[in-house]
Amino acid sequence: MPAAPPAPIRLLDLPAQHAAIQPELDAALRRVMQEGAFIQGADVQLFADELGRYLGGARVVPCANGTDALQLALMSLALQPGDEVIVPAFTYVATAEAAAILGLRPVPADVDPGTFNLDPAAAEAAITPRTRAILCVHLYGQCADLTALRALADRHGLALIEDNAQAIGATWQMPDGAVAHAGTVGEVGTTSFFPSKNLGCLGDGGALLTRDEARATLLYELANHGQARGRKYVHQRLGLNSRLDTLQAALLRVKLRHLADWTAARQRVAAQYDALLADVPGLRTPQRQAGSSHVFHQYTLTLHSEARRDALQQHLQHHGVPSVVYYPVPVHRQPAYAYLGYGEGRFPVAEQLCRTVLSLPIHPGLTPEQVAYVAAAVRMVSW
């Protein structure tokens, strides 16, 4: 392999991504500045409508960030303190946090070792008389098993919420042959526009997704101090102040026009990684969930041991290749969730993944030469 990468390699190259569409971003910024409607300006609803069309006709309710979206989704279910919500044991902490902060009890369940997503059998085993909802996460860019999880929720009279922060644009083949977008199969879907996401703004942002008109109205009210649309200072219910800024909505409208191309570029990078790393012993490339497309928010390897993972990460850093562990601590082992009472070994798949996963650089601007360099650096390790 070359002594140095053909060009500096970033885990995610937002400056380059923005530079390619800078005139469009600048025009959107100027327009919002000139109009002066910085809160609930026209771009917010225009973005919601455009994203809804992109997602196959879903109703979209913008909000301030992805964590708020999760909290608002749970609030829309009228749950009571102490009610249980099943969450994956392997996920970003916000999934459990949104339930806990409402006085609900997050109940972790183990995940599939190949796809990293919530295992439907483990979720079913976690159901108790207090269970009211299943909150699945479409981790790293592909759907959890939505057919099995939808059937499970229906069988037990539970709500299904989809955390779609990492899989915007991914699709799921339904049993009847229809294709549904991630985030639109459950009662509510949520997403995040954190800058590093496949569709990211230049700050915080989020949205809720639903196909139910009445629920969309409820979610809008909950995100706007409980105020009914068009009835200023009349507050129907307790709500949050969780609004997407007009400026962020305007910038997201620009980026949404490029999302399909960026997704295709991510998929090309992933396919090149797959081909170059397929025969490396002691290393597993990302496994695909049958029925789902994959938009590759992350390209995540699994190593045979924590020592191997750590050695590979250090080796890559030495050769100018950044990498990240998403996520090093499972939900049930976080200090904030010690009160749940789950000890080490309770969710072995999640715990093993935390010790062995490693995400490589992936973004639309990676060149074939850079991908080849990363793969060559991985192959250099004495496996």
C-alpha positions in Angstrom: 0.0 0.0 0.0 1.1 3.6 -0.4 3.0 5.2 2.5 0.2 7.8 2.9 -3.4 8.1 1.7 -3.9 9.6 -1.7 -5.7 12.5 0.0 -6.5 13.1 3.7 -9.3 10.7 4.8 -12.0 11.9 7.1 -14.6 9.8 8.8 -17.2 12.2 7.4 -16.2 15.2 5.2 -18.9 17.8 5.7 -16.9 20.7 4.4 -16.4 19.0 1.1 -20.0 18.0 0.9 -21.1 21.5 1.6 -18.6 23.1 -0.8 -20.1 21.1 -3.7 -23.5 22.7 -3.1 -22.4 26.0 -1.6 -24.3 28.3 -4.0 -27.5 26.6 -3.2 -26.9 26.8 0.6 -25.9 30.5 0.3 -29.1 31.3 -1.6 -31.3 29.6 1.0 -29.5 31.4 3.8 -29.8 34.8 2.1 -33.5 34.2 1.4 -34.3 33.4 5.1 -32.3 36.3 6.3 -34.2 38.7 4.0 -37.6 37.3 4.9 -36.9 37.5 8.6 -39.3 34.7 9.6 -36.8 32.7 11.7 -39.3 30.7 13.7 -42.0 28.7 11.9 -41.2 30.4 8.6 -42.6 29.0 5.3 -39.6 26.7 4.7 -40.5 24.6 7.7 -43.8 23.4 6.3 -42.3 23.2 2.7 -39.5 21.0 4.0 -42.0 18.8 5.9 -44.1 18.4 2.7 -41.1 17.6 0.5 -39.6 15.1 3.0 -43.1 13.5 3.2 -43.2 13.0 -0.5 -39.7 11.6 -0.5 -40.9 9.1 2.1 -43.8 7.9 0.1 -46.5 10.2 1.4 -45.8 10.2 5.1 -46.9 13.1 7.3 -43.8 14.8 8.7 -43.8 17.0 11.8 -40.5 18.8 12.2 -39.0 19.3 15.7 -35.9 20.6 17.4 -33.8 17.4 17.4 -33.9 13.6 17.2 -34.1 13.0 21.0 -37.1 15.4 21.3 -38.7 13.4 18.4 -38.4 10.2 20.5 -39.8 11.9 23.5 -42.7 13.4 21.5 -43.4 10.0 19.9 -43.8 8.4 23.4 -45.9 11.4 24.6 -48.3 10.8 21.8 -49.1 7.4 23.1 -50.5 8.7 26.4 -48.4 6.3 28.4 -48.4 6.3 32.2 -45.3 6.5 34.6 -44.0 3.0 35.1 -45.2 1.7 31.8 -42.5 -0.3 30.0 -41.0 0.4 26.6 -38.8 -2.3 25.0 -35.6 -0.9 23.5 -32.5 -2.4 22.0 -29.6 -3.0 24.4 -27.2 -1.9 21.7 -28.0 1.6 20.6 -27.2 5.3 21.3 -28.4 6.2 24.8 -31.1 8.6 23.5 -33.3 5.6 22.7 -33.7 4.7 26.4 -33.3 8.2 27.6 -36.5 9.4 25.9 -38.5 6.8 27.8 -36.8 7.2 31.2 -37.2 11.0 31.2 -40.9 10.6 30.9 -41.0 8.3 33.9 -41.4 5.2 31.7 -39.2 2.1 32.2 -36.9 1.3 29.3 -36.6 -2.5 29.1 -33.5 -3.5 27.0 -33.7 -6.6 24.8 -30.8 -8.2 22.9 -30.0 -7.6 19.2 -29.2 -9.7 16.2 -25.5 -10.3 16.0 -25.4 -9.9 12.2 -27.6 -6.9 11.6 -27.1 -5.2 15.0 -30.8 -4.5 15.2 -33.5 -5.5 17.8 -34.0 -9.2 17.8 -37.8 -9.8 17.6 -37.6 -13.0 19.6 -35.7 -11.2 22.4 -38.2 -8.4 22.3 -41.1 -10.9 22.7 -39.3 -12.5 25.6 -39.1 -9.1 27.3 -42.8 -8.4 27.2 -44.6 -8.2 30.6 -48.1 -7.0 31.6 -46.7 -3.5 31.9 -45.3 -3.4 28.3 -46.9 -0.7 26.2 -44.6 -0.1 23.3 -41.6 -1.4 21.3 -39.0 1.2 20.2 -36.8 -0.3 17.5 -33.8 1.4 16.0 -32.8 1.1 12.4 -29.1 1.0 13.2 -26.2 2.1 10.9 -28.6 2.5 7.9 -30.8 -0.5 7.5 -34.2 -1.5 8.9 -34.8 -3.8 11.8 -37.1 -6.7 10.9 -40.2 -4.6 10.5 -42.5 -7.5 9.4 -41.7 -9.5 12.6 -41.8 -6.4 14.9 -45.1 -5.1 13.4 -46.6 -8.6 13.8 -45.3 -8.8 17.4 -46.7 -5.4 18.3 -50.1 -6.2 16.8 -50.2 -9.7 18.5 -49.7 -8.1 21.9 -51.6 -4.9 21.4 -48.4 -2.7 21.6 -47.4 0.4 19.8 -44.4 0.3 17.5 -42.1 3.3 17.3 -39.2 3.4 14.8 -36.0 5.3 15.6 -34.9 6.2 12.1 -32.2 8.6 12.9 -29.6 6.6 11.0 -31.6 5.1 8.1 -33.4 8.0 6.3 -34.3 6.7 2.9 -34.0 3.0 3.7 -36.9 0.9 2.6 -38.6 -2.3 3.8 -40.5 -4.9 1.6 -43.8 -5.6 3.3 -45.4 -9.1 3.2 -47.9 -7.9 0.5 -45.0 -6.9 -1.7 -45.4 -3.2 -1.1 -42.3 -1.2 -0.3 -42.4 1.0 2.8 -39.9 3.6 3.9 -38.2 3.2 7.2 -40.0 5.2 9.8 -43.4 4.8 8.3 -44.5 1.3 9.4 -44.9 1.9 13.1 -47.4 4.2 14.7 -44.7 6.9 14.8 -41.3 7.1 13.3 -38.6 9.6 14.4 -35.5 10.9 12.7 -32.6 13.3 13.4 -30.9 15.9 11.3 -27.8 16.1 13.4 -25.0 17.3 11.1 -23.4 13.9 10.7 -26.6 12.1 9.6 -27.1 11.2 6.0 -29.5 14.1 5.8 -28.1 16.6 8.3 -28.6 20.3 9.0 -26.0 22.8 10.2 -27.0 22.4 13.8 -29.7 20.3 15.6 -33.0 19.2 14.0 -35.4 16.3 14.0 -38.8 15.2 12.8 -41.6 12.7 13.4 -43.2 10.6 10.8 -46.6 9.0 10.7 -49.3 8.0 8.2 -52.1 8.9 10.7 -53.5 12.3 10.2 -54.9 12.6 13.7 -51.6 11.6 15.2 -49.8 14.1 13.0 -52.0 16.8 14.4 -51.4 15.6 18.0 -47.6 15.5 17.4 -47.6 19.0 16.0 -49.4 20.3 19.1 -47.1 18.4 21.5 -44.1 20.0 19.7 -45.5 23.5 20.0 -46.4 24.0 23.7 -49.6 21.9 23.3 -51.0 24.7 21.1 -53.5 23.8 18.3 -52.5 24.9 14.9 -54.1 28.2 14.0 -55.3 28.9 17.6 -52.6 31.1 19.1 -52.4 31.1 22.9 -54.9 28.3 23.2 -53.0 25.3 24.7 -54.9 22.0 24.4 -52.4 19.9 26.3 -49.0 19.8 27.9 -46.3 20.1 25.3 -42.7 21.0 24.5 -41.0 23.9 22.8 -39.5 21.8 20.1 -39.4 23.5 16.7 -37.2 23.2 13.7 -35.6 26.6 12.9 -36.6 28.1 9.6 -32.9 28.4 8.6 -32.3 24.7 9.2 -35.4 23.8 7.3 -34.3 25.9 4.3 -30.8 24.3 4.3 -32.4 20.8 4.6 -34.6 21.5 1.6 -31.4 22.1 -0.4 -29.8 18.9 0.9 -32.9 16.8 0.4 -32.5 17.4 -3.3 -29.1 15.7 -3.2 -30.0 12.9 -0.8 -30.6 10.2 -3.4 -27.3 10.8 -5.1 -25.5 10.9 -1.7 -27.1 7.6 -0.8 -26.0 6.0 -4.0 -22.5 7.2 -3.4 -22.5 5.7 0.1 -23.7 2.4 -1.3 -20.9 2.4 -3.9 -18.3 2.9 -1.2 -19.8 0.1 0.9 -19.8 -2.3 -2.1 -16.1 -1.5 -2.7 -15.3 -2.2 1.0 -17.3 -5.4 0.7 -15.3 -6.6 -2.3 -11.9 -5.7 -0.8 -12.5 -7.1 2.7 -14.7 -10.1 2.0 -11.9 -12.7 2.5 -10.1 -11.2 5.5 -10.0 -13.8 8.3 -11.2 -12.8 11.8 -13.2 -9.9 10.4 -16.9 -9.7 9.4 -18.2 -7.0 7.0 -21.7 -5.6 7.6 -24.5 -8.2 7.2 -27.7 -7.3 5.3 -31.1 -7.6 6.8 -33.4 -9.5 4.4 -36.2 -7.3 3.2 -34.3 -4.0 3.8 -32.2 -1.7 1.7 -29.1 -0.2 3.3 -28.2 3.5 3.2 -24.9 3.1 5.1 -24.9 5.8 7.7 -22.0 3.7 9.0 -19.9 0.9 7.6 -19.3 -1.3 10.6 -16.9 -4.2 10.9 -17.1 -6.9 13.6 -13.8 -8.3 14.9 -13.3 -11.6 16.8 -12.2 -9.9 20.0 -11.8 -6.6 21.8 -8.0 -6.9 21.6 -8.2 -7.4 17.8 -10.5 -4.5 17.4 -8.3 -2.1 19.5 -5.2 -3.2 17.6 -6.9 -2.6 14.3 -8.0 0.9 15.4 -4.5 1.8 16.5 -3.0 0.5 13.3 -5.5 2.5 11.2 -4.8 5.6 13.1 -1.1 5.2 12.5 -1.8 5.0 8.8 -4.0 8.1 8.7 -7.3 6.3 8.7 -9.9 7.5 11.3 -12.3 5.0 12.8 -14.9 5.0 15.6 -16.6 2.6 18.0 -20.4 3.0 17.8 -21.1 2.1 20.7 -18.6 1.1 23.4 -21.1 0.7 26.3 -24.5 -1.1 26.1 -27.6 0.7 27.5 -27.9 -1.6 30.5 -24.3 -1.0 31.6 -24.5 2.8 31.5 -24.2 4.3 35.0 -27.4 6.3 34.5 -29.4 3.0 34.0 -27.9 1.0 36.8 -31.3 1.3 38.5 -32.8 -1.1 36.0 -30.8 -3.8 37.7 -29.3 -5.6 34.7 -25.9 -7.1 35.4 -23.0 -8.0 33.1 -23.9 -10.9 30.9 -27.6 -10.2 30.7 -27.5 -9.2 27.0 -24.5 -11.1 25.7 -24.8 -10.1 22.0 -25.0 -6.4 22.8 -22.1 -6.7 25.2 -20.0 -8.6 22.6 -20.7 -6.0 19.9 -19.6 -3.2 22.2 -16.3 -4.9 22.5 -15.8 -5.8 18.8 -17.4 -3.3 16.4 -15.5 -0.7 14.5 -16.8 1.8 11.9 -14.7 2.8 8.9 -14.9 6.1 7.1 -17.9 6.3 4.8 -19.3 9.4 3.1 -20.3 10.4 -0.4 -17.0 12.1 -1.1 -14.7 9.1 -0.5 -12.9 8.3 -3.7 -12.2 4.7 -4.9 -8.5 5.3 -4.3 -9.2 6.3 -0.7 -11.4 3.3 -0.1 -8.7 1.1 -1.6 -6.2 2.6 0.8 -8.4 2.0 3.8 -9.0 -1.6 2.8 -5.3 -2.1 2.2 -4.5 -0.7 5.7 -7.1 -3.2 7.2 -5.5 -6.1 5.3 -2.0 -5.2 6.5 -2.9 -6.3 10.1 -1.6 -9.8 10.9 -4.8 -11.6 11.4 
